[in-house]
Amino acid sequence: MSENNKDLGLKIGLEIHQQLDTNKLFCKCPCIIKDDNPSFKVKRYLRTSASELGKVDAAALYELQKGKYFIYEGYNAVNCLVELDESPPEELNKKALEIALQVSLLLNAKILDQIQFMRKVVIDGSNVSGFQRTALIAVNGYIETSEGKISIPTICLEEEAAKKLEDTTEFRRYNISRLGIPLIEIATGPDVKSAEGAKEAAGKLGMILRSVNGVKRGLGTIRQDINLSIKTHPRVEIKGFQDLRSIPKVVEYEINRQLNSKEKKSEVRKAEPDLTTSFLRPMPGADRMYPETDVPLIKITKELLSKIELPKLLSEKTKDLEELYKLQYDLAKEIVEREINIGHFLNQYRNLDANTIARTIIEIPKEIKSRLNLDINKLTEDNFHDVFELLNENKINKSAILEILADLIKNGKIDLEKYKSVSNSELESEIKKIIEQNKGASFNAIMGEAMKKLKGKGDPKKIVELINKFSK
């Protein structure tokens, strides 16, 4: 921790919310999020409920006082009466529970003997019923980071909320295709010591989650919230992160906001596109929780836990790939994350090496996009196989890969004559001719002429070697 952070008394905790790719948590509807014309619309008003102690949660009361009604748009293919709160929850999704147990074990947490679903009062309209079903699965976990051990007090399994489409002074409009998707919530303790440490911890938790089969991938399937406090200021929760890269800047801005603010309120704030934060609602408390009587207790037996198989972490797979194929870390990491089977390509194209295959699939398309501004999404798997086949048969040189893939994007075909490899003897003859025609020219000038004539047809390293050899 820097001296500056020590002086501030900075404490940061994370909440990670990860969607699962199974059926929904309490019905058989698929976990597909739709955004086309809805099959039906429903109008509702919501009211709050008191806790077991008869108290009303401050965040729920804040929403209630707005007096809004809610419009829910749903789809027959992915919604049923459970999402509309017209039918009680069905049996708990066993696959979702199994994934939650796997994640808990990977996070070194103690799994509870019995799981009790609770109703968490939420009346901002994001849940048709006015509450979210959530259950504590495990406690007292941890991860290791460069800043030390980060505690994980709770791991929960809960329902995803509806997606807000419109917010006016009179009503809010929601898409409920997302409602009910299983969601794992991981909460860390306030152990993160810096903005960069928050980014690192969130990245490690995301890596562990992506290591498990049945976890959704892609933008919007994982969200990070930050709990932050500094000396003499109460805890503030910041919502709205999807890009880990934004975390350090949001933390920095929020610290500066608190230092320059006369108000010292515990509240929930929203991360804005410019990475500043704005007030969202009061901080919720324990008053919004009460038992869900429609879902029976779930007993977690030793027999059940003994059947849980833990996957290999993506970080371990990346290290294995680095060592096996002598690949750079970033290249190996992306291959693992994109689930590319390098071994399959090596078996099919035995004259190629792993680095050439990996660079062609991962790095060269990025280079085409940045240098040539072409749509790399037009490249198909067959395009890469065509290039690998030509390389394997020594019909083209590796230096031609970028230009060939660019041509495939632009024209959909390969002009082999344009890139056909020349033999070593032909290459030597051409280099001698270029040197003869440019007597007294510098190495760079000769190299420039050689690349104009032989670009994509010969190995640049070989061309350099031959220029040095015949220029003496």
PyMOL commands that set and color helices and strands:
alter all, ss='L'
color gray80, all
select helices_A, chain A and resi 3-8+58-64+94-106+195-210+244-259+286-288+302-306+314-325+329-337+342-348+354-372+376-378+381-392+398-411+416-419+424-437+443-454+460-470
alter helices_A, ss='H'
color red, helices_A
select strands_A, chain A and resi 11-19+40-44+69-74+110-111+114-115+117-121+131-145+148-159+163-167+171-175+182-187+222-229+236-241+267-271+277-282+289-291+298-299
alter strands_A, ss='S'
color yellow, strands_A
deselect
rebuild
show_as cartoon
